[in-house]
Amino acid sequence: VCPNCGASVPLGAVYCPYCGYRLLQSPRRVRV
């Protein structure tokens, strides 16, 4: 659930698809 707009958000989503709120505070860094 998005803390900003209250919409249900799929697990693993970085941004809320409805309001664009950033769900992950610290993005994962991927080694290349």
Backbone hydrogen bonds, N-H to C=O, Kabsch-Sander energy under -0.5 kcal/mol:
donor,donor_aa,acceptor,acceptor_aa,energy
2,C,7,A,-3.1
6,G,2,C,-1.8
13,A,10,P,-1.6
16,C,21,Y,-2.4
20,G,16,C,-1.8
23,L,14,V,-3.1
23,L,21,Y,-0.6
24,L,14,V,-1.1
25,Q,23,L,-0.6
30,V,28,R,-0.5
31,R,29,R,-0.5
